[in-house]
Amino acid sequence: MVAENPKNKRAKFFVSLFVNIAALLAIIGCTIMVVSIQSNIAEKKAELTQLNTQIEAYVAENEDLRRVLNSGDIDVYMEKLAREEYGYAYPDEYRFYDTSKN
């Protein structure tokens, strides 16, 4: 039986150590990537839910506008929009605002 050379034994140890460290770092890197991807998926799902909610609101608003357009009440709708959204009033109209609210 031939005895192993101490240099050869040391070289095998360092190669084994290097391989183990590389494998450990690869596992840690993969774990970090998986966690990061899962976080991105959760963010995108929340964003998708929010966008679906906005779509539903826009669809409902479109239906209301179509109903107003088809009913012929466009003048009433335009007056309501001018008063409520843009603050317009008739020239001889007086508006009173309650300023006592805190």
Stockholm file with secondary structure:
# STOCKHOLM 1.0

chainA/1-102         MVAENPKNKRAKFFVSLFVNIAALLAIIGCTIMVVSIQSNIAEKKAELTQLNTQIEAYVAENEDLRRVLNSGDIDVYMEKLAREEYGYAYPDEYRFYDTSKN
#=GR chainA/1-102 SS CCCCCHHHHHHHHHHHHHHHHHHHHHHHHHHHHHHHHHHHHHHHHHHHHHHHHHHHHHHHHHHHHHHHHHHTCHHHHHHHHHHHTTCCCCTTCCCCCCCCCC
#=GC SS_cons         CCCCCHHHHHHHHHHHHHHHHHHHHHHHHHHHHHHHHHHHHHHHHHHHHHHHHHHHHHHHHHHHHHHHHHHTCHHHHHHHHHHHTTCCCCTTCCCCCCCCCC
//
